Amino acid sequence: MENYKYTEEDLDMISWERIDGFIDKIYNDVSEYLKKNNLSIKYIVPILRGGGIPALKLSHMFDVINILPIQLKYNAKTSLIEKKISNGFLIYSHQVWGG
């Protein structure tokens, strides 16, 4: 498998205002669901690299202290995706379909 070189056309440069709009939409939709189903959030689980900042803002909005970041890493040699929790322990790997 050859390494892909990203170009400017591959990127969707979005503003912080647009990101805030996405976060507000998530907050409103999840809040409505939680109220309707009498549920609460105990953990926020961001997927690292891009999920850290939205997760932090959502944790403040929902008043949730517990954050458990995870990281997904693709191994091109084995075609596996490894899911790791923040303390570095491997949880599991699974085959990427079509990879």
C-alpha positions as CSV (number, residue, x, y, z in Angstrom):
1,M,0.0,0.0,0.0
2,E,1.4,3.3,-1.1
3,N,1.4,6.3,1.3
4,Y,-1.1,9.0,0.4
5,K,0.1,12.6,0.1
6,Y,-2.6,15.0,1.2
7,T,-3.2,18.1,-1.0
8,E,-5.0,21.4,-0.2
9,E,-8.0,20.0,-2.1
10,D,-8.3,17.3,0.5
11,L,-8.7,19.7,3.4
12,D,-11.9,21.4,4.6
13,M,-10.6,24.4,6.4
14,I,-13.3,25.4,8.9
15,S,-13.5,28.4,11.2
16,W,-13.7,28.2,15.0
17,E,-17.2,29.7,14.7
18,R,-18.3,26.8,12.5
19,I,-16.7,24.3,15.0
20,D,-18.6,26.1,17.8
21,G,-21.8,25.7,15.8
22,F,-21.2,21.9,15.6
23,I,-20.5,21.7,19.3
24,D,-23.6,23.7,20.1
25,K,-25.7,21.4,17.9
26,I,-24.3,18.3,19.6
27,Y,-24.9,19.8,23.0
28,N,-28.5,20.7,22.2
29,D,-29.3,17.3,20.6
30,V,-27.7,15.3,23.4
31,S,-29.3,17.5,26.1
32,E,-32.7,16.9,24.6
33,Y,-32.1,13.1,24.4
34,L,-30.8,13.0,28.0
35,K,-33.9,14.9,29.4
36,K,-36.3,12.8,27.3
37,N,-34.8,9.5,28.6
38,N,-33.9,10.6,32.1
39,L,-30.2,10.0,31.6
40,S,-27.0,11.7,32.6
41,I,-23.4,11.7,31.3
42,K,-20.7,10.3,33.5
43,Y,-17.8,10.4,31.0
44,I,-16.8,12.3,27.9
45,V,-14.7,10.1,25.5
46,P,-12.9,12.2,22.9
47,I,-11.2,10.5,19.9
48,L,-7.8,12.1,19.8
49,R,-6.4,14.2,17.6
50,G,-9.4,16.3,16.5
51,G,-11.8,15.4,19.3
52,G,-9.9,16.9,22.2
53,I,-11.0,20.5,21.9
54,P,-14.7,19.8,21.3
55,A,-14.7,17.2,24.2
56,L,-13.3,19.8,26.6
57,K,-15.9,22.4,25.6
58,L,-18.7,19.8,25.9
59,S,-17.4,18.7,29.3
60,H,-17.8,22.2,30.5
61,M,-21.2,22.6,28.9
62,F,-22.5,19.3,30.5
63,D,-20.6,19.9,33.7
64,V,-18.8,16.5,33.4
65,I,-15.4,16.2,35.0
66,N,-14.5,12.7,33.8
67,I,-12.8,12.6,30.4
68,L,-11.4,9.3,29.0
69,P,-9.5,10.0,25.7
70,I,-9.0,7.2,23.2
71,Q,-6.7,7.1,20.2
72,L,-7.2,5.2,17.0
73,K,-4.1,4.2,15.1
74,Y,-4.1,2.6,11.6
75,N,-1.3,0.1,10.9
76,A,-0.8,0.0,7.1
77,K,1.4,-3.1,7.3
78,T,-1.3,-5.2,9.1
79,S,-4.4,-3.3,8.0
80,L,-5.5,-3.1,11.6
81,I,-6.9,-0.2,13.6
82,E,-5.7,-0.2,17.2
83,K,-7.9,1.5,19.8
84,K,-5.9,2.7,22.8
85,I,-7.2,4.4,26.0
86,S,-5.3,7.3,27.4
87,N,-3.1,5.3,29.7
88,G,-1.6,3.5,26.7
89,F,-3.0,0.0,27.2
90,L,-4.2,-1.6,24.0
91,I,-7.9,-2.4,24.2
92,Y,-8.3,-4.3,20.9
93,S,-7.4,-4.3,17.2
94,H,-9.7,-5.2,14.4
95,Q,-9.3,-5.6,10.6
96,V,-10.1,-2.7,8.4
97,W,-12.6,-3.7,5.8
98,G,-11.6,-3.0,2.2
99,G,-8.1,-2.1,3.4
